Amino acid sequence: MTTLRERFGDELVLTENGKETETYRLLAELTLNGRRYAIVQTEAMRKEDDIDVMRIVDGPDGELQLETVEDDGEWEAVAEAYDDMQFGGDERP
């Protein structure tokens, strides 16, 4: 299974209708409940110490695509799993 980092590196440039819309730094990839997710951050988000959670899906052409996670519970579960990866569970700085 190809990862986003293997395919695109540390920087993801999102496009819509062939036009660049946003550039994200890929912080991590993880799997939760059988789904793959990317933890990403724009430069503006980095300044605010904020992240975004995107779902990784295989597009119809076999290319990896990102989907916005709309469900708050799903978003929070993935963000918490990412925090656990970073800080080792309940041990937060």
C-alpha positions in Angstrom: 0.0 0.0 0.0 1.5 3.3 -1.1 1.6 6.1 1.5 1.0 9.8 0.7 4.5 10.6 1.8 5.9 8.0 -0.6 3.8 9.3 -3.4 3.9 13.1 -2.8 6.6 13.8 -0.2 6.1 16.1 2.8 4.1 18.8 1.0 0.6 18.2 -0.5 -0.8 20.7 -2.9 -4.6 20.3 -3.2 -6.2 21.2 -6.5 -9.8 21.7 -7.6 -10.7 21.7 -11.3 -6.9 21.8 -12.1 -6.2 24.9 -10.0 -4.1 24.9 -6.8 -6.3 25.7 -3.8 -4.1 24.9 -0.7 -0.7 23.7 0.3 -0.4 21.5 3.3 2.5 20.0 5.2 1.9 16.3 5.8 2.5 15.7 9.5 1.4 12.0 9.8 -0.6 9.2 8.3 -2.5 6.7 10.4 -5.1 4.0 10.2 -8.1 4.0 12.6 -11.0 1.6 12.4 -9.9 0.4 9.0 -9.7 3.8 7.4 -6.6 5.8 6.5 -6.1 9.4 7.5 -3.7 12.2 6.9 -2.9 14.8 9.6 -2.0 18.0 7.7 -1.2 21.6 8.4 -1.0 24.9 6.5 1.5 27.5 7.4 -1.3 29.6 8.9 -2.5 26.6 10.9 1.1 26.0 12.2 1.2 29.5 13.6 -2.0 28.7 15.6 -0.7 25.2 16.5 -3.8 23.8 14.7 -4.1 20.7 12.5 -6.6 19.3 10.0 -7.7 15.7 9.6 -8.3 14.3 6.0 -9.4 10.9 5.0 -7.2 9.1 2.4 -9.2 7.3 -0.2 -8.4 5.5 -3.5 -9.8 7.5 -6.4 -11.5 5.8 -9.4 -8.2 6.1 -11.3 -6.3 4.4 -8.5 -4.7 7.7 -7.4 -4.7 8.6 -3.7 -7.2 11.4 -2.8 -8.1 13.3 0.3 -11.6 13.9 1.6 -12.6 16.3 4.3 -13.8 14.6 7.5 -17.2 16.2 8.2 -18.2 14.1 11.2 -17.0 15.7 14.4 -16.8 12.4 16.3 -14.6 10.9 13.6 -12.4 14.0 13.4 -11.9 14.0 17.2 -11.1 10.3 17.3 -8.4 10.6 14.7 -7.0 13.8 16.2 -6.8 12.0 19.6 -5.1 9.0 18.0 -2.6 11.5 16.5 -2.0 13.1 19.9 -1.4 9.7 21.4 1.2 9.0 18.7 2.9 12.3 19.5 2.7 12.4 23.3 2.4 8.7 24.3 -1.2 8.6 25.6 -2.1 10.7 28.6 1.4 12.1 29.1 1.1 15.5 27.5 3.7 18.3 27.9 
